[in-house]
Amino acid sequence: MDVSVVIPTCNRPNLAVRAVRSALDQTHGDLEVIVVVDGPDEATEKALAEVGDPRLRVVVLPVRGNAPNARNVGAREARGRYVALLDDDDEWLPEKLATQLALAAASPAKSPVVASRLISRTPRADSVMPRRLPADGEPLSEYFTVRKGLFYGDGFIQTSTILAPAELLRRIPFTVGLRRQQELDWTLRAVRDPDVELIYAAEPLVLWHQDENRHRISLEMPYEQQMTWLRANRELFTPRAYAAFTLSVMSSMAAPSRRGRHFRELLTEARAHGRPGALDYLTHAQIWALPPGLRHRVRDMIMGNRVNAA
């Protein structure tokens, strides 16, 4: 079997079924779909039972462990050579797996990890992300974190775009308990392996639904926990990337508290352990000066609708 699709879910039966159908409708059909239900959830089990496709397997966990743990369980259950990750509130375009498998087959790396662009859909706009792909020789931690514009970054990776060897995901699992930046954490740890190459499909292959009236982990702001993770993983970043991440992502998590000590703490952290540039300081300042809603509107206006331009 070529691919095991792993979908963690909890208490979202309609979304889980939509994700499952987008996986089963792939043009590459040599696959299985493993839905890991994160804790007892009768409604989701019932909805999935009605899908009626023998390629679907459902694993119900006895207690909740959250998405990283569910992904790790799915990787251990996988029978395919590759594991493709899919969040329950996202969808794949039909050629997603075929495109990524072709890129993996063409790679000289023993363990190719293949991501892709995606269509980010909000009530206000559609946009294609990432805005650009990594340049040759560019440190990936800098690609993911260093901004070229005041209101947005260019580099990006999202869980539902990732296809990786099953063996790699079993050897380098997701960090259980981490609430934010789960795919960044996993990717930066994985690419330290000399056998791993990160490849991007240039076309968008995933539809990333960002409905603003629905809970998403990516909207949570666990500042203290994330600072602990960042400080424990400084070696994953170049000094330039460490400063950029601290003064953008961490600043965004801290700013809603309006606590001056967090503003100063982040500046101290970036200067002591990173190499901030002028744009990093400006980013930090605008995050604290502008309300989040206004920042998001400005960002969307600047990015515009990039689907057709990608």
C-alpha positions as CSV (number, residue, x, y, z in Angstrom):
1,M,0.0,0.0,0.0
2,D,1.3,3.4,-0.9
3,V,-0.3,5.8,1.5
4,S,-2.0,5.8,4.9
5,V,-4.1,8.9,5.5
6,V,-4.2,9.8,9.2
7,I,-7.1,12.1,10.4
8,P,-7.4,13.0,14.1
9,T,-10.9,14.1,15.1
10,C,-13.1,14.8,18.1
11,N,-16.8,15.8,18.3
12,R,-17.0,17.1,14.7
13,P,-18.7,14.3,12.8
14,N,-19.7,16.4,9.7
15,L,-16.2,17.8,9.3
16,A,-14.6,14.4,9.8
17,V,-16.8,12.9,7.1
18,R,-16.0,15.8,4.7
19,A,-12.3,15.2,5.3
20,V,-12.6,11.5,4.8
21,R,-14.4,11.8,1.5
22,S,-11.8,14.2,0.2
23,A,-9.2,11.6,0.9
24,L,-11.2,8.7,-0.5
25,D,-11.8,10.7,-3.7
26,Q,-8.1,11.1,-4.5
27,T,-7.1,10.2,-8.0
28,H,-4.4,7.9,-6.5
29,G,-6.5,5.1,-4.9
30,D,-3.9,2.8,-3.3
31,L,-4.5,4.1,0.1
32,E,-6.2,3.6,3.5
33,V,-7.8,6.2,5.6
34,I,-7.3,5.9,9.4
35,V,-9.5,8.2,11.5
36,V,-8.3,8.4,15.1
37,V,-11.2,9.5,17.2
38,D,-9.7,11.3,20.2
39,G,-11.8,9.8,23.0
40,P,-15.3,8.2,23.0
41,D,-17.5,10.0,20.4
42,E,-20.6,8.1,19.4
43,A,-21.8,10.7,16.9
44,T,-18.5,10.6,15.0
45,E,-18.4,6.8,15.1
46,K,-21.9,6.6,13.7
47,A,-21.2,9.2,10.9
48,L,-18.1,7.4,9.8
49,A,-19.8,4.0,9.8
50,E,-22.1,5.3,7.1
51,V,-19.3,6.2,4.7
52,G,-19.2,2.6,3.6
53,D,-15.7,2.3,2.1
54,P,-13.5,-0.7,3.0
55,R,-10.4,1.6,2.8
56,L,-11.6,3.4,6.0
57,R,-10.5,2.3,9.4
58,V,-11.6,4.0,12.7
59,V,-9.5,3.9,15.8
60,V,-11.2,5.2,19.0
61,L,-8.9,6.2,21.8
62,P,-10.2,5.5,25.4
63,V,-9.3,9.0,26.6
64,R,-8.5,12.3,24.9
65,G,-4.8,13.0,24.2
66,N,-5.2,15.8,21.6
67,A,-4.1,15.9,17.9
68,P,-0.3,15.2,18.2
69,N,-1.0,12.1,20.2
70,A,-3.7,11.0,17.7
71,R,-1.4,11.5,14.8
72,N,1.3,9.4,16.5
73,V,-1.3,6.6,17.1
74,G,-2.3,6.8,13.4
75,A,1.3,6.6,12.2
76,R,1.8,3.5,14.4
77,E,-1.3,1.9,12.9
78,A,-0.3,2.8,9.3
79,R,0.2,0.0,6.7
80,G,1.3,2.3,3.9
81,R,4.8,3.3,3.0
82,Y,3.9,6.9,3.4
83,V,1.6,8.7,5.9
84,A,-0.3,11.7,4.7
85,L,-1.7,13.9,7.5
86,L,-5.1,15.6,7.2
87,D,-6.8,17.7,9.9
88,D,-10.6,17.0,10.2
89,D,-11.6,20.5,9.2
90,D,-9.5,20.6,6.0
91,E,-10.0,19.1,2.6
92,W,-7.7,17.8,-0.1
93,L,-8.0,18.6,-3.8
94,P,-8.2,15.4,-5.9
95,E,-4.6,15.3,-7.3
96,K,-3.0,15.9,-3.9
97,L,-1.5,12.5,-3.3
98,A,-0.7,11.7,-6.9
99,T,1.3,15.0,-7.2
100,Q,3.2,14.4,-3.9
101,L,4.0,10.8,-4.6
102,A,5.5,11.7,-7.9
103,L,7.7,14.3,-6.2
104,A,8.7,11.8,-3.5
105,A,9.7,9.2,-6.2
106,A,11.8,11.8,-8.0
107,S,13.7,12.8,-4.8
108,P,17.2,11.3,-4.2
109,A,16.6,11.5,-0.4
110,K,16.0,8.3,1.6
111,S,13.2,10.1,3.5
112,P,11.5,12.7,1.4
113,V,8.9,14.9,3.1
114,V,6.6,16.5,0.7
115,A,4.4,19.5,1.5
116,S,2.4,21.8,-0.8
117,R,0.9,25.2,-1.1
118,L,-2.7,25.5,0.1
119,I,-5.8,27.7,-0.4
120,S,-6.5,29.5,2.9
121,R,-10.2,30.3,3.0
122,T,-11.7,32.8,5.4
123,P,-15.0,34.6,5.3
124,R,-13.1,37.7,4.0
125,A,-10.8,36.3,1.3
126,D,-9.1,33.3,-0.3
127,S,-5.3,33.4,-0.5
128,V,-2.6,31.0,-1.6
129,M,0.0,30.1,1.0
130,P,3.0,30.0,1.3
131,R,3.6,33.1,-0.8
132,R,6.9,31.7,-2.0
133,L,8.8,28.4,-1.7
134,P,12.2,28.0,0.0
135,A,15.2,29.3,-1.9
136,D,18.2,26.9,-2.6
137,G,20.4,26.9,0.5
138,E,18.0,28.9,2.6
139,P,17.9,27.7,6.3
140,L,14.4,26.3,6.7
141,S,14.0,27.9,10.2
142,E,14.5,31.3,8.5
143,Y,12.2,30.4,5.6
144,F,9.4,29.7,8.1
145,T,9.9,32.6,10.4
146,V,11.7,35.6,8.9
147,R,9.2,38.2,7.5
148,K,9.6,40.2,4.3
149,G,6.5,42.3,5.1
150,L,5.2,43.9,8.2
151,F,1.9,42.1,8.4
152,Y,2.7,38.7,7.0
153,G,5.4,36.1,6.4
154,D,6.3,34.4,3.2
155,G,7.2,30.9,4.5
156,F,4.7,28.4,5.8
157,I,3.9,24.7,6.4
158,Q,0.6,23.3,7.5
159,T,-0.2,19.8,8.8
160,S,-2.7,18.8,6.1
161,T,-0.1,19.4,3.4
162,I,2.5,17.0,4.9
163,L,3.2,13.6,3.3
164,A,6.2,11.7,4.9
165,P,7.5,8.2,5.2
166,A,5.7,6.2,7.8
167,E,9.0,5.1,9.3
168,L,10.1,8.7,9.8
169,L,6.9,9.6,11.6
170,R,7.2,6.7,13.9
171,R,10.9,7.5,14.6
172,I,10.3,11.3,15.0
173,P,6.8,11.6,16.4
174,F,4.8,14.8,17.0
175,T,5.4,16.4,20.4
176,V,2.5,15.4,22.6
177,G,1.1,18.3,24.7
178,L,2.2,21.1,22.4
179,R,-0.8,23.3,21.6
180,R,0.6,25.6,18.9
181,Q,3.2,25.3,16.1
182,Q,2.9,21.5,16.0
183,E,3.9,21.2,12.3
184,L,6.7,23.7,12.6
185,D,8.1,21.8,15.6
186,W,7.9,18.5,13.8
187,T,9.3,19.7,10.5
188,L,12.3,21.4,12.1
189,R,13.1,18.3,14.1
190,A,12.7,16.0,11.1
191,V,14.9,18.0,8.7
192,R,17.8,17.7,11.1
193,D,18.0,14.0,9.9
194,P,20.5,13.9,7.1
195,D,18.3,11.4,5.2
196,V,15.4,13.9,5.1
197,E,14.6,16.4,2.3
198,L,11.7,18.8,2.4
199,I,10.0,19.3,-1.0
200,Y,7.1,21.5,-1.9
201,A,4.5,21.0,-4.6
202,A,4.2,24.4,-6.2
203,E,0.5,24.2,-6.7
204,P,-2.1,24.5,-3.9
205,L,-3.4,21.0,-3.1
206,V,-5.2,21.6,0.2
207,L,-8.2,23.7,1.1
208,W,-7.6,25.2,4.6
209,H,-10.9,26.3,6.1
210,Q,-10.5,29.1,8.6
211,D,-14.1,29.6,9.7
212,E,-13.9,32.3,12.3
213,N,-16.9,31.1,14.3
214,R,-15.3,27.7,14.9
215,H,-12.7,26.8,17.5
216,R,-9.3,26.2,16.1
217,I,-6.1,25.3,18.1
218,S,-4.3,27.7,15.8
219,L,-6.3,30.6,17.4
220,E,-5.3,29.7,21.0
221,M,-2.7,31.8,22.7
222,P,-0.8,29.5,25.2
223,Y,2.0,32.0,25.7
224,E,3.7,30.6,28.8
225,Q,3.7,27.0,27.4
226,Q,5.0,28.2,24.0
227,M,7.8,30.2,25.6
228,T,8.9,27.1,27.5
229,W,8.9,25.1,24.2
230,L,10.8,27.9,22.4
231,R,13.5,28.1,25.0
232,A,14.0,24.4,25.1
233,N,14.3,24.2,21.3
234,R,16.7,27.1,20.5
235,E,18.9,24.7,18.5
236,L,16.2,24.2,15.9
237,F,16.5,27.9,14.9
238,T,19.3,30.0,13.5
239,P,19.8,33.2,15.5
240,R,18.1,35.2,12.8
241,A,15.1,32.9,12.8
242,Y,14.9,32.7,16.6
243,A,14.6,36.5,16.9
244,A,12.0,36.7,14.1
245,F,9.9,34.0,15.7
246,T,10.1,35.6,19.1
247,L,9.1,39.0,17.9
248,S,6.3,37.9,15.6
249,V,4.6,34.6,16.6
250,M,5.4,34.9,20.3
251,S,4.5,38.6,20.3
252,S,1.1,37.8,18.8
253,M,0.4,35.3,21.6
254,A,1.5,37.8,24.3
255,A,0.0,41.0,23.1
256,P,-3.7,40.3,24.0
257,S,-2.6,40.2,27.7
258,R,-1.4,43.9,27.4
259,R,1.3,43.1,30.0
260,G,4.3,45.3,29.6
261,R,6.5,42.6,31.2
262,H,5.8,40.3,28.3
263,F,6.6,43.0,25.8
264,R,10.0,43.5,27.5
265,E,10.6,39.8,28.0
266,L,10.3,39.1,24.3
267,L,12.7,41.9,23.4
268,T,15.2,40.6,25.9
269,E,14.8,37.0,24.7
270,A,15.3,38.0,21.0
271,R,18.4,40.1,21.7
272,A,20.0,37.6,24.1
273,H,19.6,34.5,22.0
274,G,18.8,35.8,18.5
275,R,19.8,38.4,15.9
276,P,16.8,40.7,15.3
277,G,16.6,43.0,12.3
278,A,14.8,46.3,11.9
279,L,11.6,44.6,10.6
280,D,11.5,42.3,13.6
281,Y,11.4,45.3,15.9
282,L,8.7,47.0,13.8
283,T,6.6,43.8,13.7
284,H,6.8,43.5,17.5
285,A,5.7,47.2,17.9
286,Q,2.8,47.0,15.5
287,I,1.5,43.8,17.0
288,W,1.3,45.5,20.4
289,A,0.0,48.8,19.0
290,L,-2.8,47.6,16.7
291,P,-5.9,45.6,17.7
292,P,-5.8,42.0,16.3
293,G,-9.0,42.5,14.1
294,L,-7.4,45.6,12.4
295,R,-4.1,43.8,11.8
296,H,-6.0,40.9,10.2
297,R,-8.0,43.2,7.9
298,V,-4.8,45.0,6.8
299,R,-3.1,41.7,6.2
300,D,-6.0,40.3,4.1
301,M,-6.1,43.6,2.1
302,I,-2.4,43.4,1.4
303,M,-2.4,39.7,0.4
304,G,-5.7,40.0,-1.5
305,N,-7.1,37.0,-3.4
306,R,-4.0,35.2,-4.6
307,V,-5.6,31.9,-5.7
308,N,-5.6,32.7,-9.4
309,A,-2.2,34.3,-9.2
310,A,-0.4,31.3,-7.7
